Amino acid sequence: MTPQQYAPLIAILVALPIILLRNRAPRTLRPKWMWVTPAIVLPLIGLGLWGTSMEPGADHTPFGVLSWLILIVGFALGCAAGWWRGKMTTIQKHADGTLKAQASPLGIILIVGLMLGRGALRSVLEPHAAAWGLSALAVADAFLLFVVGMILVQRIEMFIRARRVMAGGSDSHVEAAA
């Protein structure tokens, strides 16, 4: 393994305990501000997509049908993962009217599994993409579109459920253990 492959593993090992400790208690959920994270992250990912195409030596041939299919599959899988992760977050309305959200440990395990899976797939797909007739740029971009789909759909799912809870409905998710 190269140092570039060690860095994400070390980051996961450092971030995971911090994330688990931070998610032990429910946090205040403000539905009117849920658009902020996607509004910050999505332009940055767009910049990343543009930047990968501008790297020296990058292939500038237009994407073919297979490359577009790879991008669509990456985005669709991200949407599915975002929906599942958003569904795993418990939302409760307290007596004072505030919403509290608590991420499920399963949602955190999903993220860690996805990060590890991404690293494994990336190490297999990118070096062999040309031999398999795939665009290496499309494969790299599909990973970024996966993140876009996951962030967008998770926020949409949580926003819809938060509005339902604020209106007096119940969260369809299992209540968090106190």
C-alpha positions, -999 to +999 in steps of 0.1 A: +000+000+000+011+035-008+010+064+016-019+078-004-038+047+005-029+048+042-041+083+047-078+076+043-075+046+066-058+067+092-084+094+088-112+068+094-095+055+125-092+090+139-126+102+129-147+072+138-143+075+176-150+112+174-181+107+154-194+079+176-188+100+207-205+130+191-236+110+181-242+095+215-267+122+224-294+137+202-286+171+186-309+199+178-323+197+143-332+229+125-351+220+093-349+256+079-311+254+079-308+219+063-301+233+029-268+249+041-246+218+040-256+208+005-252+244-006-216+243+006-206+208-003-221+206-038-202+235-053-170+221-038-177+187-054-185+205-086-152+222-084-136+188-077-152+174-108-139+203-129-105+200-113-101+163-121-108+171-158-081+198-157-053+177-143-022+175-165-025+144-187-063+140-181-082+124-210-103+151-226-123+129-250-161+132-245-178+106-224-194+078-242-226+060-233-208+036-209-192+065-191-225+083-186-240+051-174-212+048-148-220+084-136-257+077-134-251+045-114-228+063-090-253+090-084-282+065-081-263+044-056-255+076-036-291+085-036-300+051-022-274+053+005-285+088+014-321+077+017-311+048+039-289+069+061-315+096+064-341+069+073-318+056+101-317+090+118-343+093+146-362+126+149-381+135+180-401+165+190-395+177+226-421+194+248-406+229+241-411+223+203-375+217+194-366+188+172-338+165+182-321+141+158-299+112+166-279+093+140-282+056+142-250+036+148-261+016+116-259+049+096-224+055+109-214+019+101-229+025+066-206+055+061-175+037+073-184+007+051-189+030+021-156+048+026-138+014+029-157+001-001-149+032-021-112+028-014-113-009-024-132-002-056-111+027-065-079+007-061-093-019-085-113+002-110-091+032-117-059+013-126-078-012-148-104+011-162-087+015-196-082-022-200-119-028-193-129+000-218-140+024-191-130+060-187-109+065-156-122+100-153-158+087-153-150+062-126-134+089-104-163+113-111-188+086-102-174+084-067-179+122-063-215+119-077-221+092-052-214+117-024-236+143-041-265+119-042-260+107-007-259+143+008-289+155-012-312+126-006-303+123+031-311+159+037-343+157+017-354+126+036-347+141+070-364+174+060-396+157+050-397+137+082-388+167+103-417+187+088-441+157+095-429+156+131-432+194+135-468+191+122-476+167+150-470+134+132-447+107+145-414+096+131-417+063+114-383+053+127-378+034+159-374+057+189-339+062+202-330+045+235-328+071+263 
